């Protein structure tokens, strides 16, 4: 078994070399189509999602589709002690890049309670078909999801998907309920 740090390093290398190809763009479209056709998406009224950066699946189409379907969209803002909260994303929300280079709301306005979020789209750089995930190393999502009652979904293109987990799990790791792939 490899360490998560080793997987993270290898994945970021692989993703940065292949992320902006047409094949990858087509794969992302397939992921969106699968997500939007799923009953998990159709029944969700409040969707939590990140404001994606370069090495992540682009979340703008997810946010746009949610808005078109009158779903409430909320995005994370980090705080001390590796914690985060989710805030309603509106057209007037001012976005900033934090110290880690992550896009987030500039102000703590319109907090969405965790119990209100039906569907959480969880980012990561590696996923197993069983719902295991390697994130970006801060543990923010693992902490947030430890008592989350909604449904968790991650989108895994072929660059991020492992049939079998090859990394060691940690006791704080939170499994994802559903991994949406290009094939399923």
Secondary structure, DSSP 8 states (H G I E B T S, - for coil): -B-HHHHHHHHHHHHHHHTTSHHHHHHHHHHHHHHHHSHHHHH-SEEE--B--TTS---HHHHHHHHHTT-EEEEEEEETTTEEEEEE--TT--EEE-TTS-EEESS--SEE-GGG-SEEE---SEEETTS-EE-SSS-HHHHHHTT--SEEEEEE-TTTEESS--B---TT----SEEEES--
